[in-house]
Amino acid sequence: MGEEMANGRKMLKYQTLKENLRERIESGRYLENNCLPAERELCEEFSASRMTVRKAVNELEQEGILYKVRGKGTFVKNTGKINQNLSKLTSFSEDMRTRGMVPGAKILLLDVLMANEVVADKLGIPVGDDVIMLRRLRLADGEPIAIETTYLRYALFSGVFDKLADGNSLYQFMKEELGIFPKKAIQSVEVSSLMEWEASLLGNESLNVSLLIHRQTFDADGMPLEYVESKYRSDKYKFYIELYDNE
């Protein structure tokens, strides 16, 4: 099978097709429990052989994203969870909109604090410097999905402090209001326990673990813009990243 370049990586043709199909599923173009286009149609659309299409579809089936019904075709599986690709730098609002969902936010706290060692290190500022802390409950179609705590450089955002309470996309706000463009992020994922008040806010009091995301975001010059700690509902969200051997 031929090789192609995607996101700076060398990928086999079936891998490129697989990612295209995955993105269509995530964006809602291919809906849950709906049938994929016929194999012949996919071959024609992507100028791919039947073998290439079958390999891409089979791998997505093995990952639990698709399922086959004999005599009817291949369908998108309803997992009950939002799939998030960790290899792309996007905001929560962008992620939800690509899935045809309405993003939302409820402001829990907006304050100015002194940076502790962890926050100071992530933002590249001295310990004790002022930082803005913005804590929001993130919603998708009105349903609680995550508790997001964002730390921002006070020197950059002090002039627009009150506007941060609007609940809009922070990345969009940075671009439109400040001319700041997030270009890179370092992100990690771990399992974290939930306190009772957090589980209650997230709408599932029986939930005791979350997916804790740490994200440090930079501009094009490498200056830290934000440090974020987000606790996602483990019953509603899952993250994935696809790895390839480029040798």
TADA-V803983 format. One record per residue. N is the residue number from 1. RES is the residue in three letters. PHI is phi in whole degrees, 0 to 359 (none if undefined). D_LAST is the distance of its C-alpha to the last C-alpha in Angstrom with 1 decimal. Layout:
BEGIN
((N & RES & PHI & D_LAST) (N & RES & PHI & D_LAST))
END
This chain:
BEGIN
((1 & MET & none & 15.5) (2 & GLY & 291 & 14.6) (3 & GLU & 250 & 12.0) (4 & GLU & 224 & 13.5) (5 & MET & 257 & 13.2) (6 & ALA & 214 & 14.9) (7 & ASN & 54 & 15.8) (8 & GLY & 79 & 13.3) (9 & ARG & 245 & 10.3) (10 & LYS & 276 & 8.8) (11 & MET & 231 & 10.6) (12 & LEU & 291 & 12.0) (13 & LYS & 299 & 15.7) (14 & TYR & 293 & 17.1) (15 & GLN & 291 & 15.3) (16 & THR & 297 & 16.8) (17 & LEU & 297 & 20.1) (18 & LYS & 301 & 20.0) (19 & GLU & 292 & 19.7) (20 & ASN & 297 & 22.5) (21 & LEU & 294 & 24.7) (22 & ARG & 298 & 24.1) (23 & GLU & 295 & 25.2) (24 & ARG & 292 & 28.2) (25 & ILE & 292 & 29.2) (26 & GLU & 294 & 29.0) (27 & SER & 279 & 31.0) (28 & GLY & 89 & 33.6) (29 & ARG & 295 & 33.3) (30 & TYR & 255 & 32.9) (31 & LEU & 277 & 35.5) (32 & GLU & 300 & 35.7) (33 & ASN & 67 & 37.4) (34 & ASN & 260 & 37.2) (35 & CYS & 279 & 35.7) (36 & LEU & 291 & 32.6) (37 & PRO & 303 & 33.1) (38 & ALA & 300 & 33.4) (39 & GLU & 306 & 30.4) (40 & ARG & 299 & 31.9) (41 & GLU & 296 & 32.2) (42 & LEU & 294 & 28.5) (43 & CYS & 300 & 27.5) (44 & GLU & 290 & 29.8) (45 & GLU & 295 & 28.9) (46 & PHE & 259 & 25.1) (47 & SER & 50 & 25.4) (48 & ALA & 237 & 23.4) (49 & SER & 282 & 24.2) (50 & ARG & 298 & 26.0) (51 & MET & 297 & 23.1) (52 & THR & 296 & 20.8) (53 & VAL & 297 & 23.5) (54 & ARG & 297 & 24.4) (55 & LYS & 294 & 20.9) (56 & ALA & 297 & 20.7) (57 & VAL & 294 & 24.3) (58 & ASN & 298 & 24.0) (59 & GLU & 292 & 21.3) (60 & LEU & 293 & 23.5) (61 & GLU & 292 & 26.4) (62 & GLN & 297 & 24.7) (63 & GLU & 278 & 24.2) (64 & GLY & 82 & 27.9) (65 & ILE & 266 & 27.8) (66 & LEU & 237 & 29.3) (67 & TYR & 215 & 31.9) (68 & LYS & 250 & 33.4) (69 & VAL & 240 & 37.1) (70 & ARG & 303 & 38.2) (71 & GLY & 83 & 39.9) (72 & LYS & 239 & 39.2) (73 & GLY & 133 & 35.5) (74 & THR & 251 & 32.7) (75 & PHE & 239 & 33.7) (76 & VAL & 278 & 32.4) (77 & LYS & 280 & 33.1) (78 & ASN & 272 & 35.4) (79 & THR & 270 & 33.8) (80 & GLY & 77 & 36.4) (81 & LYS & 233 & 33.7) (82 & ILE & 273 & 32.0) (83 & ASN & 267 & 28.2) (84 & GLN & 238 & 26.7) (85 & ASN & 279 & 23.1) (86 & LEU & 281 & 22.2) (87 & SER & 271 & 19.5) (88 & LYS & 239 & 22.4) (89 & LEU & 269 & 25.1) (90 & THR & 222 & 28.3) (91 & SER & 271 & 31.8) (92 & PHE & 302 & 33.6) (93 & SER & 299 & 35.9) (94 & GLU & 297 & 33.1) (95 & ASP & 302 & 31.5) (96 & MET & 292 & 34.8) (97 & ARG & 296 & 35.8) (98 & THR & 294 & 32.7) (99 & ARG & 264 & 33.9) (100 & GLY & 76 & 37.4) (101 & MET & 255 & 38.8) (102 & VAL & 265 & 41.1) (103 & PRO & 284 & 39.9) (104 & GLY & 207 & 42.6) (105 & ALA & 208 & 43.4) (106 & LYS & 245 & 46.3) (107 & ILE & 288 & 46.9) (108 & LEU & 262 & 47.6) (109 & LEU & 198 & 47.8) (110 & LEU & 222 & 47.7) (111 & ASP & 207 & 48.7) (112 & VAL & 249 & 48.3) (113 & LEU & 233 & 47.4) (114 & MET & 271 & 46.7) (115 & ALA & 291 & 43.1) (116 & ASN & 278 & 42.4) (117 & GLU & 297 & 39.8) (118 & VAL & 295 & 36.9) (119 & VAL & 295 & 37.7) (120 & ALA & 300 & 38.5) (121 & ASP & 296 & 35.2) (122 & LYS & 291 & 33.2) (123 & LEU & 265 & 35.3) (124 & GLY & 69 & 35.5) (125 & ILE & 232 & 39.3) (126 & PRO & 292 & 41.9) (127 & VAL & 301 & 43.0) (128 & GLY & 95 & 46.2) (129 & ASP & 294 & 45.4) (130 & ASP & 291 & 46.3) (131 & VAL & 225 & 43.6) (132 & ILE & 266 & 44.1) (133 & MET & 250 & 43.4) (134 & LEU & 239 & 43.0) (135 & ARG & 248 & 42.9) (136 & ARG & 227 & 42.7) (137 & LEU & 267 & 42.7) (138 & ARG & 270 & 40.2) (139 & LEU & 238 & 41.3) (140 & ALA & 230 & 40.0) (141 & ASP & 53 & 42.8) (142 & GLY & 83 & 45.1) (143 & GLU & 264 & 43.5) (144 & PRO & 297 & 42.4) (145 & ILE & 239 & 38.6) (146 & ALA & 206 & 38.0) (147 & ILE & 254 & 39.8) (148 & GLU & 243 & 38.1) (149 & THR & 247 & 39.2) (150 & THR & 247 & 38.2) (151 & TYR & 248 & 39.0) (152 & LEU & 238 & 39.4) (153 & ARG & 297 & 40.4) (154 & TYR & 299 & 44.2) (155 & ALA & 299 & 44.3) (156 & LEU & 274 & 42.1) (157 & PHE & 245 & 43.7) (158 & SER & 299 & 47.3) (159 & GLY & 288 & 48.7) (160 & VAL & 237 & 47.5) (161 & PHE & 308 & 48.1) (162 & ASP & 296 & 50.4) (163 & LYS & 290 & 48.1) (164 & LEU & 294 & 45.4) (165 & ALA & 278 & 47.7) (166 & ASP & 291 & 47.4) (167 & GLY & 84 & 44.5) (168 & ASN & 277 & 42.4) (169 & SER & 301 & 38.7) (170 & LEU & 291 & 38.1) (171 & TYR & 295 & 35.2) (172 & GLN & 296 & 37.4) (173 & PHE & 298 & 40.2) (174 & MET & 302 & 38.2) (175 & LYS & 291 & 37.4) (176 & GLU & 280 & 40.8) (177 & GLU & 268 & 43.1) (178 & LEU & 242 & 41.5) (179 & GLY & 67 & 39.0) (180 & ILE & 256 & 36.2) (181 & PHE & 240 & 32.8) (182 & PRO & 297 & 30.3) (183 & LYS & 238 & 26.9) (184 & LYS & 208 & 24.8) (185 & ALA & 216 & 25.2) (186 & ILE & 251 & 24.2) (187 & GLN & 226 & 25.0) (188 & SER & 226 & 25.4) (189 & VAL & 230 & 26.9) (190 & GLU & 210 & 29.2) (191 & VAL & 274 & 32.2) (192 & SER & 222 & 35.5) (193 & SER & 287 & 39.1) (194 & LEU & 250 & 41.4) (195 & MET & 280 & 44.9) (196 & GLU & 302 & 47.7) (197 & TRP & 292 & 48.3) (198 & GLU & 289 & 44.6) (199 & ALA & 299 & 44.6) (200 & SER & 295 & 47.8) (201 & LEU & 299 & 46.5) (202 & LEU & 280 & 43.5) (203 & GLY & 83 & 46.0) (204 & ASN & 214 & 45.3) (205 & GLU & 291 & 47.4) (206 & SER & 276 & 46.1) (207 & LEU & 284 & 42.5) (208 & ASN & 240 & 41.8) (209 & VAL & 228 & 38.0) (210 & SER & 226 & 35.9) (211 & LEU & 264 & 32.3) (212 & LEU & 267 & 32.5) (213 & ILE & 251 & 30.3) (214 & HIS & 255 & 30.2) (215 & ARG & 226 & 29.1) (216 & GLN & 244 & 29.4) (217 & THR & 249 & 29.4) (218 & PHE & 233 & 29.3) (219 & ASP & 271 & 30.4) (220 & ALA & 296 & 28.6) (221 & ASP & 269 & 30.0) (222 & GLY & 86 & 28.6) (223 & MET & 279 & 32.1) (224 & PRO & 295 & 32.4) (225 & LEU & 256 & 34.3) (226 & GLU & 206 & 34.6) (227 & TYR & 230 & 33.9) (228 & VAL & 234 & 34.2) (229 & GLU & 240 & 34.7) (230 & SER & 237 & 34.9) (231 & LYS & 252 & 36.0) (232 & TYR & 264 & 35.1) (233 & ARG & 296 & 36.9) (234 & SER & 287 & 34.9) (235 & ASP & 268 & 36.8) (236 & LYS & 233 & 35.9) (237 & TYR & 223 & 32.5) (238 & LYS & 213 & 29.0) (239 & PHE & 245 & 25.7) (240 & TYR & 217 & 22.2) (241 & ILE & 215 & 18.6) (242 & GLU & 259 & 15.7) (243 & LEU & 246 & 12.3) (244 & TYR & 227 & 9.0) (245 & ASP & 272 & 5.6) (246 & ASN & 270 & 3.8) (247 & GLU & 286 & 0.0))
END
